[in-house]
Every structure is written in C-alpha cells, then in structure tokens.
Amino acid sequence: GKGYPDICTRKVLRWLVEKLDVPIYGLFDSDPHGIEIMLTFKYGSVLDRREGRGCNVKQIQWLGLKPSDISRLPIMRQQFLPLCNRDFMKMTKIRRRAQGLGEDGVIVELDILRSLRTKLELEAVSSIAPQYIVGVYLKSRLPMPSTFSCLPMLSQVKAWCQEQIDIAETA
C-alpha cells in the first residue's frame, strides 16, 4: 500500500475479499501511524468518508507489528525510536476512534505503546536478518497456503486489473 492506505489499494483488497474470498493480512509499523493506517484499511478514512465509500476492508487481520510483540524481538536498543508529543496526541485520537468502533484489541495495543514510550518500524525488524519477517515473524502468525492454491486466482486478478485499465481509458 505504499505506506498509506490509498483508495486504489483499498479497492483492490476489497475486490480480493468479495470476489475471491482471499484472506487479507496487514503488517504495519508499531507506532501511532501504523495503527491509524490499519484502522483506515479496515474502516475507511476519517477525513475522506465520501471519496473512499465502499473501500474499507473489515476482514483485514492485523498480524503485526504490534506493540505487544516488540519486547520479544531480538532488536538492538538503538532501533527503537522515542514517541514524541505528536505521537501521544495521535494515540489519543486513535483511542477515541477505536473505542467508537469497539476495537478493544487496538486499545490494549495503544496502552502498551504508551507505556513503552517507544515505537518500532518494520525496517528495524527486517534488519535482524534478511528473511526474518517472512521466515520467523509471519510464519508464527500466518497459515501458509500452498503456492499452487493461489494460481487460479491470478487470472481473475489480471482480468479485474485489465477491466480497471479499460474503464480508466474510456473515462
């Protein structure tokens, strides 16, 4: 998603869920922005409700990087970044939104983040070892399907992408 939950990415993910029943998993930075991005994928943007209507992906499963995970990771201390005042203000806003949405798990993670007073980016986790995120972190959280079970879906995804290109060209 290019670091931001843009409408096009959310539309593609929603299509994958609706048409192909593909599970959607999210991996985000363990910081207020990462949590906000996850909520935007799941429920849509707070600011662009009209523009992004129908682009939310309620089925997204937040695999990480969760604040509750970071103390168990073999990360060097200098990889952690201190939370700044803006982060604390953002956490307060996100907490309010999470309460309104009934996202108790998000509230717990925000409380942990606040108590740690540090944040961690995915890049820090990938610095542990080249394949750490996929080979260790995700492997413990994600049921790994057979590669071949995904092949029939690829032609449907390709056809949908071509439809979107055709629509854009005629507009």
N, CA and C atoms as an extended XYZ file, in Angstrom:
513
Properties=species:S:1:pos:R:3:atomname:S:1:resname:S:1:resid:I:1 pbc="F F F"
N         0.786       -1.200        0.000 N   GLY     1
C         0.000        0.000        0.000 CA  GLY     1
C         0.828        1.264        0.000 C   GLY     1
N         2.105        1.218       -0.279 N   LYS     2
C         2.961        2.403       -0.414 CA  LYS     2
C         3.063        3.213        0.881 C   LYS     2
N         2.809        2.585        2.015 N   GLY     3
C         2.923        3.304        3.274 CA  GLY     3
C         1.718        4.138        3.634 C   GLY     3
N         0.716        4.148        2.775 N   TYR     4
C        -0.502        4.888        3.071 CA  TYR     4
C        -1.677        4.131        2.453 C   TYR     4
N        -2.804        4.054        3.137 N   PRO     5
C        -3.940        3.281        2.620 CA  PRO     5
C        -4.716        4.024        1.538 C   PRO     5
N        -4.118        4.148        0.354 N   ASP     6
C        -4.790        4.881       -0.723 CA  ASP     6
C        -6.035        4.125       -1.198 C   ASP     6
N        -6.915        4.844       -1.850 N   ILE     7
C        -8.208        4.294       -2.261 CA  ILE     7
C        -8.039        3.133       -3.235 C   ILE     7
N        -7.126        3.262       -4.173 N   CYS     8
C        -6.917        2.195       -5.162 CA  CYS     8
C        -6.516        0.888       -4.471 C   CYS     8
N        -5.585        0.964       -3.545 N   THR     9
C        -5.149       -0.238       -2.827 CA  THR     9
C        -6.303       -0.837       -2.037 C   THR     9
N        -7.088        0.012       -1.386 N   ARG    10
C        -8.225       -0.492       -0.608 CA  ARG    10
C        -9.270       -1.133       -1.518 C   ARG    10
N        -9.469       -0.569       -2.720 N   LYS    11
C       -10.423       -1.163       -3.674 CA  LYS    11
C        -9.954       -2.545       -4.118 C   LYS    11
N        -8.662       -2.668       -4.405 N   VAL    12
C        -8.122       -3.966       -4.826 CA  VAL    12
C        -8.294       -4.990       -3.707 C   VAL    12
N        -7.958       -4.611       -2.485 N   LEU    13
C        -8.094       -5.541       -1.366 CA  LEU    13
C        -9.548       -5.947       -1.151 C   LEU    13
N       -10.445       -4.984       -1.246 N   ARG    14
C       -11.868       -5.294       -1.064 CA  ARG    14
C       -12.348       -6.236       -2.164 C   ARG    14
N       -11.891       -6.000       -3.401 N   TRP    15
C       -12.260       -6.879       -4.505 CA  TRP    15
C       -11.756       -8.299       -4.242 C   TRP    15
N       -10.519       -8.418       -3.761 N   LEU    16
C        -9.961       -9.742       -3.467 CA  LEU    16
C       -10.811      -10.482       -2.435 C   LEU    16
N       -11.290       -9.751       -1.446 N   VAL    17
C       -12.139      -10.361       -0.418 CA  VAL    17
C       -13.496      -10.747       -0.993 C   VAL    17
N       -14.138       -9.815       -1.703 N   GLU    18
C       -15.501      -10.048       -2.194 CA  GLU    18
C       -15.572      -11.076       -3.314 C   GLU    18
N       -14.658      -10.991       -4.259 N   LYS    19
C       -14.735      -11.855       -5.446 CA  LYS    19
C       -14.017      -13.185       -5.271 C   LYS    19
N       -12.897      -13.172       -4.534 N   LEU    20
C       -12.079      -14.377       -4.452 CA  LEU    20
C       -12.014      -14.969       -3.052 C   LEU    20
N       -12.645      -14.293       -2.096 N   ASP    21
C       -12.644      -14.754       -0.711 CA  ASP    21
C       -11.216      -14.979       -0.195 C   ASP    21
N       -10.325      -14.059       -0.561 N   VAL    22
C        -8.927      -14.137       -0.148 CA  VAL    22
C        -8.789      -13.492        1.226 C   VAL    22
N        -8.118      -14.159        2.162 N   PRO    23
C        -7.889      -13.500        3.449 CA  PRO    23
C        -6.891      -12.355        3.277 C   PRO    23
N        -7.125      -11.266        3.985 N   ILE    24
C        -6.252      -10.099        3.898 CA  ILE    24
C        -5.558       -9.921        5.244 C   ILE    24
N        -4.240       -9.858        5.197 N   TYR    25
C        -3.431       -9.699        6.399 CA  TYR    25
C        -2.679       -8.383        6.315 C   TYR    25
N        -2.543       -7.715        7.448 N   GLY    26
C        -1.850       -6.434        7.474 CA  GLY    26
C        -0.626       -6.469        8.364 C   GLY    26
N         0.435       -5.865        7.876 N   LEU    27
C         1.685       -5.732        8.615 CA  LEU    27
C         2.049       -4.258        8.595 C   LEU    27
N         2.094       -3.637        9.760 N   PHE    28
C         2.269       -2.192        9.872 CA  PHE    28
C         3.341       -1.874       10.904 C   PHE    28
N         3.871       -0.666       10.838 N   ASP    29
C         4.810       -0.209       11.858 CA  ASP    29
C         4.134       -0.235       13.222 C   ASP    29
N         4.933       -0.467       14.252 N   SER    30
C         4.424       -0.431       15.625 CA  SER    30
C         4.549        0.995       16.144 C   SER    30
N         3.679        1.836       15.627 N   ASP    31
C         3.643        3.242       16.035 CA  ASP    31
C         2.235        3.778       15.775 C   ASP    31
N         1.937        4.981       16.243 N   PRO    32
C         0.584        5.507       16.042 CA  PRO    32
C         0.163        5.566       14.575 C   PRO    32
N         1.088        5.895       13.698 N   HIS    33
C         0.739        5.974       12.272 CA  HIS    33
C         0.401        4.594       11.717 C   HIS    33
N         1.153        3.580       12.104 N   GLY    34
C         0.869        2.223       11.647 CA  GLY    34
C        -0.500        1.741       12.094 C   GLY    34
N        -0.848        2.044       13.338 N   ILE    35
C        -2.157        1.648       13.862 CA  ILE    35
C        -3.265        2.416       13.137 C   ILE    35
N        -3.026        3.690       12.878 N   GLU    36
C        -4.006        4.500       12.145 CA  GLU    36
C        -4.209        3.967       10.724 C   GLU    36
N        -3.127        3.572       10.073 N   ILE    37
C        -3.213        3.010        8.721 CA  ILE    37
C        -4.033        1.720        8.743 C   ILE    37
N        -3.786        0.862        9.738 N   MET    38
C        -4.548       -0.382        9.850 CA  MET    38
C        -6.042       -0.085        9.988 C   MET    38
N        -6.388        0.885       10.846 N   LEU    39
C        -7.803        1.238       11.030 CA  LEU    39
C        -8.407        1.830        9.755 C   LEU    39
N        -7.604        2.565        8.988 N   THR    40
C        -8.102        3.135        7.733 CA  THR    40
C        -8.385        2.031        6.720 C   THR    40
N        -7.507        1.041        6.631 N   PHE    41
C        -7.787       -0.094        5.751 CA  PHE    41
C        -9.076       -0.784        6.184 C   PHE    41
N        -9.249       -0.975        7.475 N   LYS    42
C       -10.380       -1.742        7.990 CA  LYS    42
C       -11.701       -0.984        7.926 C   LYS    42
N       -11.669        0.319        8.253 N   TYR    43
C       -12.919        1.074        8.380 CA  TYR    43
C       -13.046        2.268        7.447 C   TYR    43
N       -12.000        2.575        6.707 N   GLY    44
C       -12.030        3.750        5.846 CA  GLY    44
C       -11.427        4.954        6.547 C   GLY    44
N       -11.232        5.996        5.782 N   SER    45
C       -10.608        7.214        6.287 CA  SER    45
C       -11.606        8.053        7.067 C   SER    45
N       -11.138        8.672        8.120 N   VAL    46
C       -11.974        9.578        8.905 CA  VAL    46
C       -12.278       10.821        8.078 C   VAL    46
N       -11.302       11.299        7.314 N   LEU    47
C       -11.443       12.551        6.574 CA  LEU    47
C       -12.162       12.400        5.237 C   LEU    47
N       -11.931       11.305        4.533 N   ASP    48
C       -12.463       11.134        3.177 CA  ASP    48
C       -13.610       10.133        3.130 C   ASP    48
N       -14.590       10.284        3.956 N   ARG    49
C       -15.696        9.318        4.000 CA  ARG    49
C       -16.419        9.193        2.666 C   ARG    49
N       -16.677       10.331        1.998 N   ARG    50
C       -17.404       10.278        0.719 CA  ARG    50
C       -16.549        9.658       -0.370 C   ARG    50
N       -15.306       10.121       -0.472 N   GLU    51
C       -14.440        9.656       -1.560 CA  GLU    51
C       -14.127        8.166       -1.444 C   GLU    51
N       -13.900        7.695       -0.246 N   GLY    52
C       -13.495        6.306       -0.060 CA  GLY    52
C       -14.624        5.364        0.298 C   GLY    52
N       -15.851        5.782        0.042 N   ARG    53
C       -17.006        4.944        0.378 CA  ARG    53
C       -16.895        3.595       -0.329 C   ARG    53
N       -17.090        2.555        0.428 N   GLY    54
C       -17.029        1.214       -0.152 CA  GLY    54
C       -15.623        0.688       -0.331 C   GLY    54
N       -14.651        1.358        0.260 N   CYS    55
C       -13.256        0.931        0.097 CA  CYS    55
C       -12.680        0.313        1.369 C   CYS    55
N       -13.499        0.139        2.383 N   ASN    56
C       -12.961       -0.443        3.604 CA  ASN    56
C       -12.878       -1.961        3.476 C   ASN    56
N       -11.978       -2.543        4.257 N   VAL    57
C       -11.748       -3.983        4.222 CA  VAL    57
C       -11.853       -4.488        5.662 C   VAL    57
N       -13.087       -4.688        6.115 N   LYS    58
C       -13.306       -5.080        7.518 CA  LYS    58
C       -12.676       -6.428        7.847 C   LYS    58
N       -12.415       -7.226        6.828 N   GLN    59
C       -11.864       -8.561        7.049 CA  GLN    59
C       -10.358       -8.550        7.291 C   GLN    59
N        -9.705       -7.401        7.163 N   ILE    60
C        -8.251       -7.368        7.334 CA  ILE    60
C        -7.885       -7.848        8.736 C   ILE    60
N        -6.868       -8.671        8.795 N   GLN    61
C        -6.389       -9.193       10.069 CA  GLN    61
C        -5.037       -8.562       10.367 C   GLN    61
N        -4.933       -7.918       11.486 N   TRP    62
C        -3.711       -7.219       11.893 CA  TRP    62
C        -2.733       -8.243       12.463 C   TRP    62
N        -1.748       -8.609       11.649 N   LEU    63
C        -0.749       -9.573       12.101 CA  LEU    63
C         0.326       -8.919       12.958 C   LEU    63
N         0.599       -7.688       12.725 N   GLY    64
C         1.663       -7.003       13.455 CA  GLY    64
C         2.051       -5.780       12.687 C   GLY    64
N         3.020       -5.215       13.003 N   LEU    65
C         3.902       -5.317       14.140 CA  LEU    65
C         3.190       -4.663       15.305 C   LEU    65
N         2.853       -5.427       16.304 N   LYS    66
C         2.074       -4.902       17.418 CA  LYS    66
C         3.002       -4.493       18.553 C   LYS    66
N         2.623       -3.458       19.277 N   PRO    67
C         3.431       -3.057       20.435 CA  PRO    67
C         3.670       -4.209       21.414 C   PRO    67
N         2.704       -5.109       21.548 N   SER    68
C         2.877       -6.252       22.454 CA  SER    68
C         3.927       -7.241       21.952 C   SER    68
N         4.320       -7.143       20.698 N   ASP    69
C         5.330       -8.039       20.120 CA  ASP    69
C         6.754       -7.551       20.340 C   ASP    69
N         6.934       -6.254       20.421 N   ILE    70
C         8.281       -5.715       20.224 CA  ILE    70
C         9.263       -6.064       21.337 C   ILE    70
N         8.789       -6.320       22.545 N   SER    71
C         9.727       -6.669       23.618 CA  SER    71
C        10.308       -8.067       23.427 C   SER    71
N         9.669       -8.900       22.619 N   ARG    72
C        10.149      -10.266       22.374 CA  ARG    72
C        11.066      -10.376       21.155 C   ARG    72
N        11.242       -9.287       20.442 N   LEU    73
C        12.056       -9.326       19.228 CA  LEU    73
C        13.523       -9.056       19.553 C   LEU    73
N        14.421       -9.750       18.855 N   PRO    74
C        15.854       -9.521       19.084 CA  PRO    74
C        16.340       -8.250       18.370 C   PRO    74
N        15.895       -7.117       18.876 N   ILE    75
C        16.189       -5.820       18.259 CA  ILE    75
C        17.176       -5.068       19.139 C   ILE    75
N        18.140       -4.439       18.499 N   MET    76
C        19.088       -3.612       19.252 CA  MET    76
C        18.384       -2.351       19.743 C   MET    76
N        18.738       -1.904       20.918 N   ARG    77
C        18.073       -0.772       21.573 CA  ARG    77
C        18.008        0.473       20.688 C   ARG    77
N        19.058        0.734       19.910 N   GLN    78
C        19.083        1.946       19.084 CA  GLN    78
C        18.087        1.904       17.924 C   GLN    78
N        17.489        0.746       17.664 N   GLN    79
C        16.470        0.641       16.616 CA  GLN    79
C        15.129        1.229       17.069 C   GLN    79
N        14.922        1.294       18.383 N   PHE    80
C        13.684        1.851       18.916 CA  PHE    80
C        13.735        3.365       18.837 C   PHE    80
N        12.610        3.962       18.529 N   LEU    81
C        12.517        5.416       18.439 CA  LEU    81
C        11.607        5.921       19.553 C   LEU    81
N        11.958        7.033       20.184 N   PRO    82
C        11.091        7.553       21.247 CA  PRO    82
C         9.810        8.143       20.663 C   PRO    82
N         8.724        7.975       21.378 N   LEU    83
C         7.473        8.617       20.986 CA  LEU    83
C         7.587       10.108       21.277 C   LEU    83
N         7.106       10.926       20.361 N   CYS    84
C         7.137       12.378       20.560 CA  CYS    84
C         5.737       12.861       20.959 C   CYS    84
N         5.620       14.138       21.261 N   ASN    85
C         4.327       14.696       21.683 CA  ASN    85
C         3.233       14.461       20.640 C   ASN    85
N         3.590       14.617       19.354 N   ARG    86
C         2.598       14.383       18.294 CA  ARG    86
C         2.089       12.945       18.312 C   ARG    86
N         2.997       12.001       18.623 N   ASP    87
C         2.589       10.595       18.712 CA  ASP    87
C         1.560       10.394       19.823 C   ASP    87
N         1.804       11.019       20.972 N   PHE    88
C         0.864       10.880       22.093 CA  PHE    88
C        -0.491       11.502       21.751 C   PHE    88
N        -0.470       12.634       21.064 N   MET    89
C        -1.734       13.268       20.656 CA  MET    89
C        -2.479       12.385       19.654 C   MET    89
N        -1.731       11.810       18.707 N   LYS    90
C        -2.344       10.923       17.706 CA  LYS    90
C        -2.929        9.683       18.391 C   LYS    90
N        -2.223        9.149       19.377 N   MET    91
C        -2.736        7.974       20.089 CA  MET    91
C        -4.056        8.277       20.788 C   MET    91
N        -4.189        9.488       21.320 N   THR    92
C        -5.441        9.878       21.976 CA  THR    92
C        -6.589        9.873       20.971 C   THR    92
N        -6.351       10.417       19.777 N   LYS    93
C        -7.386       10.433       18.728 CA  LYS    93
C        -7.722        9.013       18.258 C   LYS    93
N        -6.687        8.203       18.069 N   ILE    94
C        -6.904        6.828       17.609 CA  ILE    94
C        -7.670        6.041       18.671 C   ILE    94
N        -7.329        6.266       19.923 N   ARG    95
C        -8.010        5.577       21.029 CA  ARG    95
C        -9.509        5.887       21.009 C   ARG    95
N        -9.855        7.160       20.809 N   ARG    96
C       -11.265        7.552       20.735 CA  ARG    96
C       -11.966        6.828       19.582 C   ARG    96
N       -11.295        6.803       18.440 N   ARG    97
C       -11.885        6.127       17.279 CA  ARG    97
C       -12.044        4.632       17.553 C   ARG    97
N       -11.012        4.021       18.126 N   ALA    98
C       -11.058        2.589       18.421 CA  ALA    98
C       -12.173        2.268       19.417 C   ALA    98
N       -12.384        3.132       20.393 N   GLN    99
C       -13.475        2.925       21.351 CA  GLN    99
C       -14.822        2.968       20.634 C   GLN    99
N       -14.988        3.934       19.745 N   GLY   100
C       -16.234        4.052       18.989 CA  GLY   100
C       -16.486        2.867       18.076 C   GLY   100
N       -15.416        2.232       17.630 N   LEU   101
C       -15.538        1.084       16.729 CA  LEU   101
C       -15.589       -0.247       17.480 C   LEU   101
N       -15.399       -0.202       18.781 N   GLY   102
C       -15.374       -1.436       19.564 CA  GLY   102
C       -14.120       -2.253       19.345 C   GLY   102
N       -13.034       -1.588       19.014 N   GLU   103
C       -11.753       -2.258       18.748 CA  GLU   103
C       -10.936       -2.354       20.045 C   GLU   103
N       -11.346       -3.270       20.920 N   ASP   104
C       -10.682       -3.410       22.215 CA  ASP   104
C        -9.215       -3.815       22.085 C   ASP   104
N        -8.910       -4.665       21.114 N   GLY   105
C        -7.523       -5.085       20.902 CA  GLY   105
C        -6.621       -3.918       20.538 C   GLY   105
N        -7.139       -2.995       19.751 N   VAL   106
C        -6.371       -1.798       19.379 CA  VAL   106
C        -6.129       -0.942       20.615 C   VAL   106
N        -7.130       -0.817       21.463 N   ILE   107
C        -6.980       -0.020       22.686 CA  ILE   107
C        -5.892       -0.617       23.578 C   ILE   107
N        -5.878       -1.934       23.711 N   VAL   108
C        -4.837       -2.604       24.502 CA  VAL   108
C        -3.459       -2.306       23.918 C   VAL   108
N        -3.330       -2.420       22.593 N   GLU   109
C        -2.037       -2.163       21.950 CA  GLU   109
C        -1.615       -0.702       22.110 C   GLU   109
N        -2.561        0.222       22.041 N   LEU   110
C        -2.242        1.638       22.266 CA  LEU   110
C        -1.750        1.864       23.694 C   LEU   110
N        -2.370        1.189       24.653 N   ASP   111
C        -1.933        1.316       26.046 CA  ASP   111
C        -0.514        0.789       26.225 C   ASP   111
N        -0.212       -0.319       25.570 N   ILE   112
C         1.144       -0.877       25.634 CA  ILE   112
C         2.131        0.091       25.001 C   ILE   112
N         1.784        0.615       23.840 N   LEU   113
C         2.655        1.570       23.147 CA  LEU   113
C         2.924        2.787       24.031 C   LEU   113
N         1.884        3.293       24.655 N   ARG   114
C         2.024        4.456       25.540 CA  ARG   114
C         2.955        4.129       26.716 C   ARG   114
N         2.822        2.946       27.283 N   SER   115
C         3.662        2.593       28.432 CA  SER   115
C         5.114        2.342       28.027 C   SER   115
N         5.332        1.817       26.824 N   LEU   116
C         6.701        1.586       26.342 CA  LEU   116
C         7.416        2.895       26.018 C   LEU   116
N         6.630        3.871       25.573 N   ARG   117
C         7.146        5.186       25.194 CA  ARG   117
C         8.142        5.118       24.031 C   ARG   117
N         8.097        4.010       23.292 N   THR   118
C         8.945        3.858       22.110 CA  THR   118
C         8.117        3.255       20.984 C   THR   118
N         8.608        3.439       19.779 N   LYS   119
C         7.958        2.869       18.600 CA  LYS   119
C         9.008        2.109       17.810 C   LYS   119
N         8.531        1.272       16.898 N   LEU   120
C         9.434        0.442       16.119 CA  LEU   120
C         8.887        0.315       14.705 C   LEU   120
N         9.749        0.550       13.734 N   GLU   121
C         9.350        0.436       12.333 CA  GLU   121
C         9.678       -0.956       11.808 C   GLU   121
N         8.944       -1.376       10.799 N   LEU   122
C         9.175       -2.687       10.195 CA  LEU   122
C        10.605       -2.838        9.690 C   LEU   122
N        11.188       -1.754        9.210 N   GLU   123
C        12.557       -1.832        8.706 CA  GLU   123
C        13.527       -2.299        9.781 C   GLU   123
N        13.270       -1.940       11.026 N   ALA   124
C        14.134       -2.386       12.119 CA  ALA   124
C        14.052       -3.899       12.281 C   ALA   124
N        12.869       -4.458       12.102 N   VAL   125
C        12.697       -5.904       12.213 CA  VAL   125
C        13.380       -6.602       11.048 C   VAL   125
N        13.285       -6.019        9.872 N   SER   126
C        13.942       -6.644        8.719 CA  SER   126
C        15.459       -6.569        8.833 C   SER   126
N        15.974       -5.700        9.686 N   SER   127
C        17.429       -5.611        9.864 CA  SER   127
C        17.976       -6.746       10.728 C   SER   127
N        17.108       -7.495       11.389 N   ILE   128
C        17.557       -8.631       12.199 CA  ILE   128
C        18.247       -9.646       11.295 C   ILE   128
N        17.585       -9.988       10.208 N   ALA   129
C        18.116      -10.912        9.202 CA  ALA   129
C        17.278      -10.702        7.948 C   ALA   129
N        17.857      -10.960        6.772 N   PRO   130
C        17.135      -10.677        5.523 CA  PRO   130
C        15.741      -11.299        5.435 C   PRO   130
N        15.557      -12.490        5.921 N   GLN   131
C        14.261      -13.161        5.805 CA  GLN   131
C        13.531      -13.283        7.140 C   GLN   131
N        13.902      -12.480        8.131 N   TYR   132
C        13.312      -12.623        9.465 CA  TYR   132
C        11.802      -12.399        9.460 C   TYR   132
N        11.339      -11.361        8.810 N   ILE   133
C         9.899      -11.060        8.838 CA  ILE   133
C         9.095      -12.218        8.252 C   ILE   133
N         9.515      -12.721        7.099 N   VAL   134
C         8.767      -13.805        6.451 CA  VAL   134
C         9.049      -15.150        7.117 C   VAL   134
N        10.315      -15.438        7.352 N   GLY   135
C        10.704      -16.760        7.839 CA  GLY   135
C        10.433      -17.021        9.301 C   GLY   135
N        10.380      -15.984       10.113 N   VAL   136
C        10.186      -16.176       11.553 CA  VAL   136
C         8.908      -15.483       12.038 C   VAL   136
N         8.852      -14.176       11.858 N   TYR   137
C         7.748      -13.392       12.428 CA  TYR   137
C         6.396      -13.804       11.841 C   TYR   137
N         6.262      -13.756       10.522 N   LEU   138
C         4.979      -14.098        9.901 CA  LEU   138
C         4.666      -15.587        9.988 C   LEU   138
N         5.695      -16.400        9.925 N   LYS   139
C         5.483      -17.846        9.959 CA  LYS   139
C         4.749      -18.271       11.229 C   LYS   139
N         5.003      -17.564       12.324 N   SER   140
C         4.342      -17.913       13.581 CA  SER   140
C         2.908      -17.384       13.657 C   SER   140
N         2.510      -16.515       12.743 N   ARG   141
C         1.193      -15.883       12.799 CA  ARG   141
C         0.272      -16.243       11.638 C   ARG   141
N         0.822      -16.770       10.596 N   LEU   142
C         0.092      -16.896        9.343 CA  LEU   142
C         0.029      -18.342        8.881 C   LEU   142
N        -1.166      -18.851        8.583 N   PRO   143
C        -1.232      -20.180        7.976 CA  PRO   143
C        -0.712      -20.083        6.543 C   PRO   143
N         0.338      -20.797        6.232 N   MET   144
C         0.956      -20.699        4.912 CA  MET   144
C         0.271      -21.645        3.931 C   MET   144
N        -0.494      -21.092        2.981 N   PRO   145
C        -1.150      -21.944        1.982 CA  PRO   145
C        -0.139      -22.429        0.949 C   PRO   145
N        -0.523      -23.448        0.258 N   SER   146
C         0.291      -23.919       -0.851 CA  SER   146
C         0.338      -22.840       -1.928 C   SER   146
N         1.502      -22.624       -2.498 N   THR   147
C         1.651      -21.636       -3.566 CA  THR   147
C         0.697      -21.948       -4.711 C   THR   147
N         0.508      -23.222       -4.991 N   PHE   148
C        -0.325      -23.608       -6.121 CA  PHE   148
C        -1.798      -23.296       -5.896 C   PHE   148
N        -2.235      -23.215       -4.645 N   SER   149
C        -3.645      -22.905       -4.395 CA  SER   149
C        -3.986      -21.482       -4.809 C   SER   149
N        -2.983      -20.635       -4.976 N   CYS   150
C        -3.215      -19.243       -5.363 CA  CYS   150
C        -3.233      -19.049       -6.878 C   CYS   150
N        -2.730      -19.997       -7.625 N   LEU   151
C        -2.598      -19.816       -9.069 CA  LEU   151
C        -3.914      -19.563       -9.792 C   LEU   151
N        -5.014      -20.269       -9.500 N   PRO   152
C        -6.267      -19.976      -10.216 CA  PRO   152
C        -6.749      -18.544      -10.008 C   PRO   152
N        -6.431      -17.946       -8.886 N   MET   153
C        -6.868      -16.577       -8.600 CA  MET   153
C        -6.148      -15.551       -9.460 C   MET   153
N        -4.935      -15.863       -9.859 N   LEU   154
C        -4.131      -14.880      -10.581 CA  LEU   154
C        -4.791      -14.434      -11.876 C   LEU   154
N        -5.428      -15.353      -12.600 N   SER   155
C        -6.081      -14.959      -13.853 CA  SER   155
C        -7.269      -14.042      -13.575 C   SER   155
N        -7.983      -14.266      -12.474 N   GLN   156
C        -9.094      -13.385      -12.113 CA  GLN   156
C        -8.586      -11.992      -11.726 C   GLN   156
N        -7.489      -11.949      -10.998 N   VAL   157
C        -6.900      -10.660      -10.613 CA  VAL   157
C        -6.452       -9.912      -11.855 C   VAL   157
N        -5.804      -10.625      -12.775 N   LYS   158
C        -5.339       -9.998      -14.011 CA  LYS   158
C        -6.518       -9.447      -14.818 C   LYS   158
N        -7.603      -10.204      -14.908 N   ALA   159
C        -8.785       -9.754      -15.650 CA  ALA   159
C        -9.390       -8.512      -15.005 C   ALA   159
N        -9.465       -8.493      -13.684 N   TRP   160
C       -10.014       -7.324      -12.989 CA  TRP   160
C        -9.138       -6.096      -13.231 C   TRP   160
N        -7.827       -6.269      -13.164 N   CYS   161
C        -6.912       -5.147      -13.411 CA  CYS   161
C        -7.104       -4.601      -14.824 C   CYS   161
N        -7.266       -5.493      -15.794 N   GLN   162
C        -7.483       -5.049      -17.166 CA  GLN   162
C        -8.798       -4.292      -17.288 C   GLN   162
N        -9.846       -4.753      -16.600 N   GLU   163
C       -11.128       -4.030      -16.597 CA  GLU   163
C       -10.946       -2.612      -16.068 C   GLU   163
N       -10.181       -2.477      -14.999 N   GLN   164
C        -9.961       -1.161      -14.397 CA  GLN   164
C        -9.196       -0.241      -15.353 C   GLN   164
N        -8.241       -0.803      -16.072 N   ILE   165
C        -7.481       -0.023      -17.057 CA  ILE   165
C        -8.411        0.431      -18.177 C   ILE   165
N        -9.253       -0.488      -18.661 N   ASP   166
C       -10.201       -0.151      -19.729 CA  ASP   166
C       -11.163        0.945      -19.288 C   ASP   166
N       -11.659        0.857      -18.064 N   ILE   167
C       -12.568        1.877      -17.531 CA  ILE   167
C       -11.867        3.227      -17.469 C   ILE   167
N       -10.633        3.225      -16.987 N   ALA   168
C        -9.876        4.478      -16.866 CA  ALA   168
C        -9.603        5.095      -18.233 C   ALA   168
N        -9.334        4.257      -19.227 N   GLU   169
C        -9.034        4.773      -20.565 CA  GLU   169
C       -10.266        5.364      -21.242 C   GLU   169
N       -11.447        4.838      -20.939 N   THR   170
C       -12.666        5.360      -21.563 CA  THR   170
C       -13.222        6.576      -20.825 C   THR   170
N       -12.733        6.817      -19.632 N   ALA   171
C       -13.237        7.961      -18.834 CA  ALA   171
C       -12.647        9.274      -19.296 C   ALA   171
